[in-house]
């Protein structure tokens, strides 16, 4: 854990998303793939958080391995991709729509914000019923 909160290891390849992470969590460490993510978490302890862009290849499969090893995994993706969000949640991630994640990232990493869950915005069963993000990308 750092003075500014938990150790954050981020698999966030998109430069715009990465800049938003840096703005909220300047001490975040970025990695380029799931293997580097797993390696970076070794020895960080229970206070570490893996922050992952769910749209990246092999991320959902990696979440299950990381979560079963005790890592806290926070994933984010498009609110309309309910299948992906559901699969990540089932694998053990705390799942947030992209817009909510970036609006509340420090609170989410501190454990002060609950993951989105429940019926999807389109009314089907899915992950995203947070009235503050309904209808947002």
C-alpha positions, 0 to 999 in steps of 0.5 A, spaced: 500 500 500 502 506 498 501 513 502 496 515 497 492 508 497 492 501 495 498 499 490 494 499 483 497 495 477 493 497 471 492 493 464 489 499 461 492 500 454 488 505 451 492 512 452 485 516 453 483 511 459 490 511 461 491 518 462 484 518 466 487 513 471 493 517 472 489 523 473 486 519 479 491 515 481 498 518 480 502 512 483 498 507 478 503 502 475 501 500 468 503 493 464 502 491 457 499 484 458 495 479 462 502 475 464 505 482 466 499 483 470 500 477 474 507 478 475 506 485 477 501 483 483 506 477 486 508 480 493 504 486 493 499 483 498 492 484 500 492 491 499 493 491 491 488 492 486 488 490 479 485 495 474 483 492 468 480 494 461 475 488 460 475 489 452 482 486 452 484 479 450 484 474 455 483 479 461 476 475 463 480 468 463 486 472 467 481 475 472 479 468 474 486 466 476 487 472 479 481 472 483 482 465 486 489 467 488 486 472 492 487 479 488 482 484 488 480 485 481 476 491 478 474 491 471 471 496 467 468 496 460 462 499 456 455 499 459 452 496 453 456 490 453 452 486 458 455 479 456 462 481 457 461 485 464 457 479 466 462 474 464 468 478 468 463 479 474 462 471 474 470 470 474 471 474 480 472 482 478 468 488 481 465 490 475 464 498 473 461 501 467 467 505 464 464 512 465 462 510 472 469 508 474 472 514 471 468 518 475 469 515 482 475 511 481 479 513 488 472 511 491 472 505 488 479 503 489 478 505 496 472 500 497 467 506 498 463 505 492 459 498 490 460 495 483 454 496 479 449 490 479 442 488 477 438 489 471 441 492 465 439 499 462 435 496 457 431 492 462 434 485 461 438 482 466 445 485 466 450 489 470 448 496 470 443 499 474 446 505 478 442 511 477 448 516 476 450 512 470 444 510 467 444 511 459 451 513 459 457 510 455 
